[in-house]
Amino acid sequence: MEAKVIDVDGKEVGAIALSEQIFGHKPSKRFLHEFVTVYLANQRAWTSNTKSRTEVAGGGRKPWKQKGTGRARAGSTRSGLWRHGAIIHGPRMGRGSRLDYPRRKAKLALAQALSARVQEGSLICVKDFSIKEPKTKLVATALAKLGCAGRVLLVIDAPNEVLMRASRNISSVLVRLASDINAYEVLHCKKLVITQPALEKIGARWN
């Protein structure tokens, strides 16, 4: 498998071999859905919180005696069944636990996501994507020349502060290091732009 390498002006300058081990998979919707479900579940902050019976103010006195009134037994006016009482089975801060996902399966999910992008022609390999000034216009112009519209995932091999500053004002552009990408981010974008050094780094990461 090969992918053509272009420059930031959209002109073809060469080609690069794509590893079958990474880009030659047949994507499984069921398998990728499993990874995405676990990934998004682990992004939850679990900040919503409701009060239990022990946290609601009041209710320390038994409302009426246990027997003889004809009414149902009650030990507190702060029961979840009462008005102004606690919330039964409500969301609790920190209640959610992180879901474990095997590294080997996450690695396979990334390979399938990358394969899906190659098969549909959404992967663009550029020789280099560097700008001289941290200006949003420079990034927008370069992406337009590459034919990128909608959500774009730009993968680079090493941290680039100038590029990060220039692209952070474009909500549809996400810049990631080759060592940090995952299957969800690859699937979420419409166009996957990878620099040639980043592509080589992904291959080294696999080996």
C-alpha positions as CSV (number, residue, x, y, z in Angstrom):
1,M,0.0,0.0,0.0
2,E,1.2,3.5,-0.8
3,A,0.0,7.0,-0.2
4,K,1.1,10.1,-2.1
5,V,2.9,12.8,-0.2
6,I,2.0,16.4,-1.0
7,D,3.3,19.7,0.2
8,V,1.2,22.4,1.9
9,D,0.3,23.9,-1.5
10,G,-1.4,20.6,-2.5
11,K,1.3,19.5,-5.0
12,E,2.5,15.9,-5.1
13,V,6.1,15.6,-4.1
14,G,6.5,11.8,-3.6
15,A,5.0,8.7,-2.1
16,I,5.2,6.7,1.1
17,A,4.6,3.0,1.9
18,L,1.8,2.3,4.3
19,S,2.2,-0.7,6.6
20,E,-0.3,-3.5,6.1
21,Q,-0.1,-4.2,9.8
22,I,-1.5,-0.7,10.5
23,F,-3.5,0.3,7.4
24,G,-4.5,-3.0,6.0
25,H,-7.3,-4.0,8.4
26,K,-11.0,-4.6,7.6
27,P,-12.8,-2.2,10.0
28,S,-15.5,-3.8,12.2
29,K,-18.3,-1.4,13.2
30,R,-19.1,-3.5,16.2
31,F,-15.6,-3.5,17.5
32,L,-15.1,0.2,16.9
33,H,-18.4,1.0,18.6
34,E,-17.2,-0.9,21.7
35,F,-14.1,1.2,21.9
36,V,-15.9,4.5,21.3
37,T,-18.5,3.7,24.0
38,V,-15.8,3.0,26.6
39,Y,-13.8,6.0,25.6
40,L,-16.7,8.4,25.9
41,A,-17.8,6.9,29.2
42,N,-14.4,7.6,30.6
43,Q,-14.6,11.2,29.6
44,R,-17.5,11.8,32.0
45,A,-16.6,14.2,34.8
46,W,-19.3,12.9,37.2
47,T,-19.8,16.4,38.7
48,S,-23.6,16.1,39.2
49,N,-24.5,15.4,42.8
50,T,-27.7,14.9,44.7
51,K,-28.2,14.6,48.5
52,S,-28.8,11.3,50.3
53,R,-30.9,11.0,53.6
54,T,-27.8,11.6,55.7
55,E,-27.1,15.0,53.9
56,V,-30.6,16.6,53.8
57,A,-31.1,19.1,56.6
58,G,-33.8,18.2,59.2
59,G,-35.7,15.0,59.8
60,G,-34.1,14.1,63.0
61,R,-37.3,13.5,64.9
62,K,-39.7,10.7,64.2
63,P,-42.9,12.3,62.7
64,W,-45.3,10.2,64.7
65,K,-45.3,7.1,66.9
66,Q,-44.8,3.7,65.4
67,K,-48.2,2.2,66.2
68,G,-51.7,3.3,66.8
69,T,-52.1,6.2,64.3
70,G,-53.3,4.1,61.4
71,R,-50.7,5.7,59.2
72,A,-47.7,4.1,57.6
73,R,-44.5,3.7,59.6
74,A,-42.2,6.7,59.2
75,G,-38.8,7.4,60.8
76,S,-37.9,10.7,59.2
77,T,-39.4,13.5,57.2
78,R,-36.4,13.4,54.9
79,S,-37.1,10.1,53.4
80,G,-36.8,9.9,49.6
81,L,-40.5,9.3,49.5
82,W,-41.3,12.6,51.1
83,R,-41.4,16.2,49.8
84,H,-38.2,18.0,50.6
85,G,-36.6,14.6,51.2
86,A,-33.6,12.9,49.7
87,I,-33.2,11.8,46.1
88,I,-33.4,8.1,45.6
89,H,-30.7,6.6,43.3
90,G,-29.7,10.1,42.1
91,P,-26.3,11.0,40.5
92,R,-23.4,11.1,42.9
93,M,-20.1,13.0,42.4
94,G,-17.4,10.5,41.9
95,R,-19.8,7.6,41.7
96,G,-18.8,6.5,38.2
97,S,-15.7,4.3,37.9
98,R,-13.3,4.3,35.0
99,L,-13.9,1.5,32.6
100,D,-10.8,-0.6,31.8
101,Y,-10.0,-1.4,28.2
102,P,-7.1,-3.6,27.1
103,R,-4.2,-1.8,25.4
104,R,-4.1,-4.5,22.7
105,K,-7.7,-3.9,21.8
106,A,-7.2,-0.1,21.8
107,K,-4.3,-0.5,19.5
108,L,-6.3,-2.7,17.2
109,A,-9.2,-0.2,17.2
110,L,-6.7,2.6,16.2
111,A,-5.4,0.4,13.3
112,Q,-9.0,-0.3,12.1
113,A,-9.9,3.4,12.3
114,L,-6.8,4.4,10.3
115,S,-7.6,1.7,7.8
116,A,-11.1,3.0,7.4
117,R,-9.8,6.5,6.7
118,V,-7.4,5.1,4.0
119,Q,-10.1,3.0,2.4
120,E,-12.4,6.0,2.1
121,G,-9.7,8.4,0.8
122,S,-9.8,10.7,3.8
123,L,-6.1,10.4,4.7
124,I,-3.8,13.1,3.5
125,C,-0.1,12.8,4.0
126,V,1.9,16.1,3.9
127,K,5.6,16.3,3.7
128,D,5.6,19.0,6.4
129,F,3.1,21.2,8.1
130,S,4.9,24.1,9.7
131,I,4.2,27.8,9.8
132,K,6.4,30.7,10.6
133,E,4.0,32.8,12.6
134,P,1.2,31.8,15.1
135,K,-1.6,33.2,12.9
136,T,-4.9,31.4,12.4
137,K,-5.2,32.6,8.8
138,L,-2.0,30.7,7.8
139,V,-3.4,27.4,9.1
140,A,-6.8,28.0,7.5
141,T,-5.2,28.8,4.2
142,A,-3.0,25.7,4.3
143,L,-5.9,23.4,5.1
144,A,-8.0,25.0,2.3
145,K,-5.2,24.2,-0.2
146,L,-5.2,20.6,1.0
147,G,-9.0,20.4,0.3
148,C,-9.9,20.0,4.0
149,A,-13.4,20.9,5.1
150,G,-15.3,20.1,8.3
151,R,-13.6,18.5,11.2
152,V,-9.8,18.0,10.7
153,L,-7.4,15.9,12.7
154,L,-3.8,17.1,12.2
155,V,-1.2,14.7,13.4
156,I,2.4,15.9,13.9
157,D,5.5,14.1,15.1
158,A,6.7,16.6,17.7
159,P,5.3,19.4,19.8
160,N,5.0,22.7,17.8
161,E,3.9,25.6,19.9
162,V,3.5,28.0,17.0
163,L,1.2,25.6,15.2
164,M,-0.8,24.9,18.3
165,R,-1.4,28.6,19.0
166,A,-2.3,29.2,15.4
167,S,-4.9,26.4,15.2
168,R,-6.6,26.7,18.6
169,N,-9.0,29.4,17.3
170,I,-10.4,27.0,14.7
171,S,-12.9,24.8,16.5
172,S,-13.0,22.2,13.7
173,V,-9.2,21.6,13.8
174,L,-7.6,19.3,16.4
175,V,-3.8,19.0,16.5
176,R,-2.4,15.8,18.1
177,L,1.0,14.1,18.4
178,A,1.4,10.8,16.7
179,S,2.0,9.2,20.1
180,D,-1.3,10.4,21.5
181,I,-4.0,9.7,18.8
182,N,-6.7,7.2,19.4
183,A,-9.4,5.5,17.4
184,Y,-12.2,7.9,18.5
185,E,-10.4,11.0,17.3
186,V,-9.5,9.4,14.0
187,L,-13.2,8.4,13.5
188,H,-14.6,11.7,14.6
189,C,-12.8,13.7,11.9
190,K,-13.7,14.1,8.3
191,K,-10.2,14.5,7.1
192,L,-7.0,13.0,8.6
193,V,-3.9,15.1,7.8
194,I,-0.7,13.4,8.9
195,T,2.8,14.7,8.3
196,Q,5.4,12.3,6.8
197,P,7.5,12.2,10.0
198,A,4.4,11.5,12.1
199,L,3.4,8.6,9.8
200,E,6.9,7.1,10.2
201,K,6.6,7.6,14.0
202,I,3.2,5.7,14.0
203,G,5.0,2.9,12.2
204,A,7.8,2.9,14.8
205,R,5.2,2.9,17.6
206,W,3.6,-0.2,16.3
207,N,6.9,-2.1,16.1
